């Protein structure tokens, strides 16, 4: 009787550890400073993207600093943070500042996006993505199917990739959460 109980317990432990290893997410990791658009980092001056913004096609929201959802940046409670949603970029900035924090970039011919020497173009297909980032699994998210971890100093964020019809459409920088 005790032998059967031990065998049952061991088989349950083995089965659970196998299931856990199948479901655990692994991600490739890059440095924040290796991610560039037109040679600039994602924390940049507004003048670097101004020519891509059509004011008639933008939406905006204002958040108190404590509720602003900006990877790698914490604001004071008294700060007013503006988040702009435009055709090619979504970004946030603090009132009276020209420093912006880009969260989303639409992949298009006008904007050159790269991670080190890897060019992120609208012709990048999922199999090419997997060749460049082999340790990243497909996520459960319908909109952003792949994620890699971005590290800046001692903080982390996700860089999520949206593919439609097997072609890269946009990338988004999101706050990191443990799986």
C-alpha positions in Angstrom: 0.0 0.0 0.0 2.8 2.4 0.9 4.7 1.5 -2.3 1.7 2.3 -4.4 1.3 5.7 -2.7 5.0 6.5 -3.2 4.8 5.4 -6.9 1.6 7.5 -7.3 3.2 10.5 -5.7 6.4 10.3 -7.8 4.4 9.9 -11.0 2.4 13.0 -10.1 5.5 15.0 -9.4 7.2 13.9 -12.7 4.0 14.7 -14.6 3.7 18.2 -13.0 7.3 19.0 -13.6 7.0 18.0 -17.3 3.9 20.1 -17.7 5.5 23.1 -16.0 8.6 22.8 -18.3 6.4 22.7 -21.4 4.5 25.8 -20.3 7.3 28.0 -19.0 8.1 31.0 -21.1 11.7 31.8 -22.0 12.6 35.0 -23.7 15.7 36.3 -25.5 17.2 39.4 -23.8 18.5 42.6 -25.4 19.9 45.9 -24.0 17.6 48.9 -24.2 20.5 50.7 -25.9 20.6 48.2 -28.8 17.0 49.0 -29.8 17.0 52.0 -32.3 14.7 53.8 -34.6 16.5 56.0 -37.2 19.6 55.8 -35.0 17.8 57.0 -31.8 16.9 55.3 -28.6 13.3 55.0 -27.5 13.8 57.7 -24.9 14.6 60.6 -27.2 13.9 64.3 -28.0 10.5 65.1 -29.5 12.2 66.7 -32.5 13.4 63.2 -33.6 9.8 62.1 -34.4 8.0 65.4 -35.0 8.0 65.0 -38.8 6.1 61.7 -38.4 3.2 63.2 -36.4 0.1 64.6 -38.0 -1.6 66.6 -35.3 -5.0 66.1 -37.0 -4.7 62.3 -36.6 -3.5 62.1 -33.0 -5.3 61.3 -29.7 -4.0 62.1 -26.3 -4.6 61.5 -22.6 -3.2 63.0 -19.5 -2.3 61.0 -16.4 -1.0 61.9 -13.0 2.6 60.7 -12.7 1.8 57.9 -10.3 -0.5 56.3 -12.9 1.6 56.7 -16.0 2.5 53.4 -17.5 6.0 54.1 -19.0 8.6 51.3 -18.9 11.9 52.3 -17.3 10.5 55.5 -15.9 8.8 56.5 -12.6 7.3 59.9 -12.3 6.3 61.9 -9.2 2.7 62.0 -8.1 2.5 65.7 -9.0 3.8 65.3 -12.6 1.3 65.6 -15.5 2.2 62.9 -18.1 0.8 63.3 -21.6 0.4 60.1 -23.7 0.1 60.7 -27.4 -1.3 58.1 -29.8 -0.3 58.9 -33.4 -0.2 57.0 -36.7 3.4 55.8 -36.3 4.3 56.3 -32.6 2.7 56.1 -29.2 4.7 58.0 -26.6 4.6 59.8 -23.3 6.2 62.9 -22.0 6.2 65.0 -18.8 4.7 68.5 -19.0 7.1 71.1 -20.2 9.7 68.6 -21.4 11.0 67.7 -24.8 12.2 64.2 -23.7 9.7 61.6 -24.8 9.3 57.9 -23.9 8.3 55.9 -27.0 6.1 52.9 -26.3 4.9 51.8 -29.8 6.3 52.1 -33.3 4.5 51.2 -36.4 6.8 49.3 -38.8 7.0 51.2 -42.1 9.5 52.2 -44.8 9.7 55.7 -43.3 11.1 54.6 -40.0 14.2 52.3 -39.7 14.0 50.1 -36.7 16.8 47.8 -35.6 18.1 45.7 -32.7 21.9 45.7 -33.1 22.4 44.6 -36.7 18.9 43.0 -37.1 16.6 45.2 -39.2 12.9 45.1 -38.2 11.0 45.7 -41.4 7.5 45.0 -42.5 8.9 42.1 -44.5 10.2 40.4 -41.4 8.3 37.1 -41.2 7.7 35.0 -38.1 10.2 32.3 -39.1 12.9 35.0 -39.6 12.0 36.4 -36.2 12.5 33.0 -34.7 15.9 32.6 -36.4 17.0 35.9 -34.8 15.4 35.2 -31.4 15.3 31.4 -31.0 14.7 31.4 -27.2 11.4 33.3 -27.5 8.2 31.4 -27.4 4.9 32.4 -29.0 2.8 34.2 -26.4 -0.9 33.7 -25.7 -1.6 37.3 -26.6 -3.6 37.6 -29.9 -2.3 41.0 -30.8 1.4 40.7 -29.8 2.5 37.2 -30.5 6.2 37.3 -29.5 8.1 39.1 -26.7 11.7 39.6 -25.8 13.1 41.1 -22.6 14.7 44.5 -22.7 17.1 45.4 -19.9 18.1 49.0 -19.0 20.4 49.3 -16.0 18.7 46.9 -13.4 15.2 47.2 -14.8 13.3 45.1 -17.3 10.6 45.6 -19.9 9.1 43.5 -22.7 9.4 44.4 -26.4 6.3 42.8 -28.0 6.0 42.1 -31.7 2.7 42.2 -33.6 2.6 40.1 -36.8 -0.4 40.2 -39.2 -0.5 37.9 -42.2 2.9 36.7 -41.2 4.5 40.2 -41.5 5.7 42.5 -38.7 3.3 45.4 -38.2 4.4 47.1 -35.0 6.4 46.8 -31.8 5.5 47.9 -28.3 7.6 48.4 -25.2 5.6 47.2 -22.1 6.2 47.0 -18.4 7.8 43.7 -17.3 5.8 41.2 -15.2 7.1 37.9 -13.9 5.3 34.9 -15.5 
